Structures are given as C-alpha cells and as structure tokens.
Amino acid sequence: MPKPNKPIILPSIDDINHFKNAGVNRSCNDSLNKIRENILATILTLPPSYFEDPTYGAEWSNVRDKFHTVVNTLCDVPFESVIVTHMGGMSYNYDYLLSFHNGSSLVKEVKLEFKHNNSDVSDLVQFLELYDKDCKHKFQVCETSYAEYYYDNYLAQYVSCDEAITMPIPEKEVYLKNVYDIKYKNPFFRHLHETKQNKKKEKQQIANESVKTYIEQFCGSFQFTKIVEKIQTSQADKVFLLWDCENFHTQRINVTDLAIGCIKKVEKLYFDLETEHFQYDIRVRLNWGNSNGLSNPRWKFSFIQK
C-alpha cells in the first residue's frame, strides 16, 4: 500500500462550513480545497466532540453520514472496516486510497478523486494538467513549446509595455530553464513578479494574443498518442467523488478504448478534440499558472459534452 504523503491534521471545528460554500475567490480556492480534502481524510475517525458541537455538530454529522454512505457503495464485496488514506500531490493522480478490510485482510482498494461544487465530470475545470515543457519533451505533442514561441514572439512586448521592468531579457536557454519556477529564484523572473501588478490589462492582452496565435499556427501538427496513454494510465480504475454542496455523487469513466481524432474546434484560448470510443470530447486550454505572461505555462485538459 502506498504511504500517504499528507500529514494528518485535525480540522478546525468551523472548517465544515467550507462544504456549504460553492463560489470562492480564486486566490483562496486552493487552500480551501486542501481543508476540504483533509476533512474527508479524517471525518470517519474524528472524536465525538465534532459531531456533538452545539453550533457545528449537525453539519459535521451530515457530511460524515453522507460520506460514509457513499464510501460503502464503492466496495462490492463484504468488508468490516475502511481506511481513508490521503494521497494527493504530483506523485498521484487521485486524492485518496480507500482500503477495505475484513478483519486483517485487505479485500479491495479504490482510488478516489474529490471535486467540490460539481455533480458531473464534464463540469470540472480540468481532469489533467501538464507543464508546457512536458507536452513537448515527455508527451511529444508539439515540436515547438508554447514557452519557446512566447519567448521568440511576445516576451519583448510584455517587457516593453511596462516601464518599471528594467532588467534585460535573459538568453533563451536561461529563460526556458526558469519559466516554470513559481518561486522566482531567477532575478529576471523575480523582477517580473515584483512588477506584475503594473499594466495588468496590457499584459493579459499580450498573453492571450500569444496563446491564440500559437494555437492557430501549430495545432494542425499536434500529436496526441502519448497524451492518450497518459489519460489511460492516470484515469483508469479511479472513482470521481463529486460534492454539489448538498450531496455526494460518484462517477467512473471508461478510458480503455479512448482514441483522439481530429481537432474539431479552435478558439482564442483553447481547442477541442473529438474522441472515439469515449463518452466525452476533450477541451485543451493553454494558460499561465502564475500571472499572465510571467511563469508556469501549462496545458489543462477537461471533459466536454459531445
């Protein structure tokens, strides 16, 4: 059994409120998701004081009972107990490993991925996110990465639009080595980070135009053979646990025979892929993970209705 890479931290008594909140500010969404994930990792073993609390006890009991019920549906053989192990992180493609036991015997394991404020996987922001550099070197989608194209055609525009940017553009090799570092250890990227609030509208327009022209120029040559393999290995044997702020839903997807056909639609910031032997088509978005035009360019894959 894999070891959890998340420490067990008892949640605060009022953290349960985050299961009732649907819309949140993007800047705090990640931290709130971590709180929710930690709650589900611990809720079946929390002390009675959580469920007896005069203010929050009813909400804790509601989420616990519904989680317990849906977990029980995921094992089709007799079992006596279940252990919820919080996985997550870049090393795994799922959030929890459910281990069902009969006595001391392990009878089944289920990989579980949790999504808040959703009831269907086609509504997810993404099911797969890849670094732009990996799309070129590891998955061989493209011969020219988006970061390379941006450096050659748009970085100078980004720098020149803000008079507060005074550092010279580094050599291309240095730029590509550091553009994925979100801690900004390189002086040039640290300088861009310090000035990112200047001319935000202009910088966003430059970043958006660069994505649009990159997709238009290169999408006809994109190859998705290794992406299909990645989807099959990362999504196989996984259950999506979807919480719509009132109830849990589970959904499995069958990617065994998935094939990607042609690009059927191209828009400014994304393109859609037609699939075969699969219930959804796939949308691919290119964006910047940390401020438009600054750092961490990535490709985000989501399911869309056919």
C-alpha positions as CSV (number, residue, x, y, z in Angstrom):
1,M,0.0,0.0,0.0
2,P,1.4,3.4,-0.9
3,K,2.2,5.6,2.1
4,P,0.2,8.9,2.5
5,N,2.2,12.0,1.6
6,K,-0.1,14.2,3.6
7,P,0.2,14.7,7.4
8,I,-2.9,14.0,9.5
9,I,-4.1,17.4,10.9
10,L,-7.3,17.7,12.9
11,P,-9.6,20.3,11.2
12,S,-10.9,23.3,13.0
13,I,-14.4,23.0,14.2
14,D,-15.8,25.6,11.8
15,D,-14.0,24.2,8.8
16,I,-17.1,22.2,7.9
17,N,-18.6,25.5,6.6
18,H,-16.4,25.2,3.6
19,F,-18.5,22.3,2.4
20,K,-21.5,24.6,2.1
21,N,-19.7,27.3,0.1
22,A,-19.9,27.0,-3.6
23,G,-18.3,30.0,-5.1
24,V,-15.0,31.3,-3.7
25,N,-12.3,33.7,-4.7
26,R,-9.7,32.0,-7.0
27,S,-6.9,33.3,-4.8
28,C,-8.0,31.2,-1.8
29,N,-9.6,28.3,-3.7
30,D,-6.6,26.0,-3.4
31,S,-6.3,26.5,0.4
32,L,-10.0,25.8,0.9
33,N,-9.8,22.7,-1.2
34,K,-6.9,21.4,1.0
35,I,-9.1,22.0,4.0
36,R,-12.0,20.0,2.5
37,E,-9.7,17.2,1.4
38,N,-8.3,17.0,4.9
39,I,-11.8,16.8,6.4
40,L,-12.7,13.8,4.3
41,A,-9.4,12.1,5.2
42,T,-10.2,12.4,8.9
43,I,-14.0,12.6,9.2
44,L,-14.6,8.9,9.8
45,T,-12.2,8.8,12.7
46,L,-12.8,12.2,14.4
47,P,-13.7,12.3,18.1
48,P,-17.3,12.7,19.1
49,S,-16.8,16.3,20.1
50,Y,-17.0,17.4,16.5
51,F,-20.5,15.8,16.0
52,E,-21.8,16.9,19.4
53,D,-20.8,20.6,19.0
54,P,-23.8,22.8,19.6
55,T,-23.0,25.1,16.6
56,Y,-21.4,22.9,14.0
57,G,-22.2,19.3,15.1
58,A,-25.2,18.9,12.8
59,E,-23.2,19.8,9.7
60,W,-20.3,17.5,10.7
61,S,-22.8,14.7,11.2
62,N,-24.4,15.4,7.8
63,V,-21.2,15.3,5.8
64,R,-19.9,12.3,7.7
65,D,-23.0,10.3,7.3
66,K,-23.3,11.1,3.6
67,F,-19.6,10.3,3.0
68,H,-19.8,7.1,4.9
69,T,-22.8,6.0,2.8
70,V,-21.2,6.7,-0.5
71,V,-17.9,5.1,0.6
72,N,-19.9,1.9,1.4
73,T,-21.2,1.8,-2.2
74,L,-17.7,1.6,-3.6
75,C,-16.9,-1.9,-2.3
76,D,-18.9,-4.8,-3.9
77,V,-17.5,-7.5,-1.5
78,P,-18.1,-7.9,2.2
79,F,-15.9,-5.8,4.5
80,E,-15.8,-4.7,8.1
81,S,-13.8,-1.5,8.0
82,V,-12.3,1.1,5.6
83,I,-9.2,3.2,5.9
84,V,-9.1,6.5,4.1
85,T,-5.5,7.5,3.1
86,H,-4.9,11.0,1.8
87,M,-2.6,10.8,-1.2
88,G,-2.7,13.9,-3.5
89,G,0.3,15.7,-4.7
90,M,2.1,15.5,-8.1
91,S,3.1,11.9,-7.5
92,Y,-0.5,10.6,-7.6
93,N,-3.5,11.2,-9.9
94,Y,-6.0,10.8,-7.2
95,D,-6.7,12.3,-3.7
96,Y,-7.5,9.2,-1.6
97,L,-6.9,5.5,-1.4
98,L,-9.7,3.6,0.2
99,S,-8.6,0.3,1.7
100,F,-11.5,-2.1,2.6
101,H,-10.7,-4.8,5.2
102,N,-12.3,-7.9,6.5
103,G,-10.5,-8.4,9.8
104,S,-6.8,-8.1,9.0
105,S,-7.4,-9.0,5.3
106,L,-7.4,-6.3,2.6
107,V,-10.3,-7.1,0.3
108,K,-10.4,-4.1,-2.0
109,E,-8.7,-0.8,-2.8
110,V,-10.4,2.1,-4.5
111,K,-8.7,5.3,-5.9
112,L,-10.8,8.3,-5.2
113,E,-10.6,11.8,-6.6
114,F,-12.6,14.5,-4.8
115,K,-14.1,17.5,-6.6
116,H,-16.1,20.3,-4.8
117,N,-19.1,22.0,-6.2
118,N,-19.7,19.5,-9.0
119,S,-22.1,16.8,-9.9
120,D,-20.6,15.6,-13.3
121,V,-17.1,15.3,-14.6
122,S,-18.0,17.3,-17.7
123,D,-18.3,20.4,-15.4
124,L,-14.7,20.0,-14.0
125,V,-12.2,22.8,-14.7
126,Q,-9.7,20.1,-15.6
127,F,-9.0,16.4,-15.1
128,L,-5.4,16.6,-16.2
129,E,-2.9,19.4,-16.1
130,L,0.6,19.2,-17.7
131,Y,3.6,21.5,-17.8
132,D,4.1,23.1,-21.2
133,K,7.7,21.7,-21.3
134,D,6.3,18.1,-20.7
135,C,3.9,18.5,-23.6
136,K,6.9,18.9,-25.9
137,H,9.6,16.7,-24.4
138,K,7.7,14.0,-22.5
139,F,4.4,13.6,-24.4
140,Q,5.7,14.8,-27.8
141,V,2.5,16.8,-28.6
142,C,4.4,19.6,-30.3
143,E,7.8,20.4,-31.8
144,T,7.8,24.0,-30.5
145,S,6.6,24.5,-26.9
146,Y,4.4,27.4,-26.1
147,A,7.1,28.9,-23.9
148,E,9.5,28.9,-26.8
149,Y,7.0,30.6,-29.0
150,Y,6.2,33.1,-26.4
151,Y,9.9,34.0,-25.8
152,D,10.5,34.4,-29.6
153,N,7.4,36.5,-30.3
154,Y,5.8,38.1,-27.3
155,L,8.2,38.4,-24.3
156,A,9.7,41.6,-25.7
157,Q,6.2,43.1,-26.0
158,Y,5.5,42.1,-22.4
159,V,8.7,43.8,-21.1
160,S,8.3,46.9,-23.2
161,C,4.7,47.6,-22.1
162,D,5.8,48.2,-18.5
163,E,8.4,50.9,-18.0
164,A,9.0,49.6,-14.5
165,I,10.7,46.5,-15.9
166,T,14.3,47.4,-16.2
167,M,16.1,44.1,-16.3
168,P,17.2,42.8,-19.7
169,I,15.6,39.7,-21.1
170,P,17.9,36.7,-20.4
171,E,19.1,34.3,-23.1
172,K,16.5,31.8,-24.3
173,E,18.1,28.8,-22.6
174,V,18.1,30.6,-19.2
175,Y,14.5,31.8,-19.8
176,L,13.2,28.3,-20.6
177,K,15.1,26.8,-17.6
178,N,13.4,29.2,-15.2
179,V,9.9,30.0,-16.6
180,Y,8.4,27.0,-14.7
181,D,9.8,28.0,-11.3
182,I,6.9,29.6,-9.3
183,K,9.3,30.6,-6.5
184,Y,11.1,33.1,-8.9
185,K,14.6,32.3,-7.9
186,N,16.0,33.7,-11.1
187,P,16.5,37.5,-10.8
188,F,14.6,38.3,-14.0
189,F,11.5,36.4,-13.0
190,R,11.7,37.8,-9.5
191,H,11.7,41.2,-11.1
192,L,8.7,40.3,-13.3
193,H,6.9,39.1,-10.2
194,E,7.6,42.3,-8.3
195,T,6.1,44.4,-11.2
196,K,3.2,42.1,-12.1
197,Q,0.6,44.5,-10.9
198,N,1.6,47.1,-13.4
199,K,-0.2,47.3,-16.7
200,K,-2.2,44.1,-15.9
201,K,-4.7,44.7,-18.7
202,E,-2.0,45.1,-21.3
203,K,0.0,42.1,-20.0
204,Q,-3.1,40.0,-20.1
205,Q,-3.9,41.0,-23.7
206,I,-0.3,40.1,-24.8
207,A,-0.5,36.7,-23.1
208,N,-3.9,36.0,-24.6
209,E,-2.8,37.0,-28.1
210,S,0.2,34.8,-27.8
211,V,-1.9,31.7,-26.9
212,K,-4.3,32.5,-29.7
213,T,-1.6,32.8,-32.4
214,Y,0.3,29.8,-31.0
215,I,-2.8,27.5,-31.3
216,E,-3.6,28.9,-34.7
217,Q,-0.1,28.3,-36.0
218,F,0.7,24.9,-34.5
219,C,-2.5,23.0,-33.6
220,G,-2.6,21.3,-37.0
221,S,0.7,19.5,-36.2
222,F,-0.1,18.4,-32.6
223,Q,0.1,14.7,-31.9
224,F,-1.8,13.1,-29.0
225,T,-0.7,9.5,-29.0
226,K,1.2,9.8,-25.7
227,I,-1.5,12.0,-24.2
228,V,-4.0,9.2,-24.8
229,E,-1.6,6.9,-22.9
230,K,-1.3,9.4,-20.1
231,I,-5.1,9.7,-19.8
232,Q,-5.5,6.0,-19.8
233,T,-2.9,5.4,-17.1
234,S,-3.9,8.4,-14.9
235,Q,-7.7,8.0,-15.1
236,A,-8.1,4.2,-15.2
237,D,-9.6,2.5,-12.1
238,K,-10.4,5.8,-10.5
239,V,-13.7,7.0,-9.0
240,F,-14.6,10.7,-9.0
241,L,-16.3,11.8,-5.8
242,L,-18.4,14.9,-6.6
243,W,-19.9,17.1,-3.9
244,D,-22.6,19.5,-5.1
245,C,-22.7,21.3,-1.7
246,E,-25.6,19.1,-0.6
247,N,-24.8,15.6,-1.6
248,F,-22.1,13.3,-2.9
249,H,-22.1,11.7,-6.3
250,T,-19.7,9.1,-7.8
251,Q,-18.8,8.7,-11.4
252,R,-16.5,6.3,-13.2
253,I,-15.1,6.9,-16.7
254,N,-14.0,4.2,-19.1
255,V,-10.9,5.2,-20.9
256,T,-9.8,1.8,-22.0
257,D,-10.6,2.3,-25.7
258,L,-10.2,6.1,-25.8
259,A,-8.9,7.4,-29.1
260,I,-8.4,11.1,-30.1
261,G,-9.4,12.0,-33.6
262,C,-9.3,15.4,-35.2
263,I,-9.3,18.9,-33.7
264,K,-13.0,19.9,-34.2
265,K,-12.9,23.5,-32.9
266,V,-10.3,26.2,-32.3
267,E,-11.0,29.3,-30.2
268,K,-8.8,32.1,-28.8
269,L,-7.5,30.3,-25.7
270,Y,-8.4,26.7,-26.3
271,F,-9.2,23.9,-28.8
272,D,-11.5,20.9,-28.7
273,L,-10.6,17.4,-29.6
274,E,-13.0,14.9,-31.0
275,T,-12.8,11.5,-29.3
276,E,-13.7,8.0,-30.3
277,H,-15.0,5.1,-28.1
278,F,-15.5,7.6,-25.2
279,Q,-18.5,9.4,-23.8
280,Y,-16.9,12.9,-23.8
281,D,-14.8,15.1,-26.1
282,I,-11.8,16.9,-24.6
283,R,-11.1,20.6,-24.4
284,V,-7.5,21.7,-24.1
285,R,-6.7,25.2,-22.6
286,L,-3.3,26.9,-22.6
287,N,-2.7,29.3,-19.8
288,W,-0.3,30.7,-17.3
289,G,-0.4,29.2,-13.8
290,N,1.2,32.3,-12.1
291,S,0.1,35.6,-13.7
292,N,-0.4,36.0,-17.4
293,G,2.9,36.1,-19.3
294,L,5.0,35.6,-16.1
295,S,5.6,31.9,-15.2
296,N,4.3,28.4,-15.3
297,P,2.7,27.9,-18.7
298,R,0.6,24.8,-18.7
299,W,-2.0,22.7,-20.7
300,K,-5.3,21.9,-19.0
301,F,-7.5,19.1,-20.2
302,S,-11.2,18.9,-19.4
303,F,-14.1,16.7,-20.5
304,I,-16.9,18.4,-22.5
305,Q,-20.2,17.0,-23.8
306,K,-20.1,15.7,-27.3
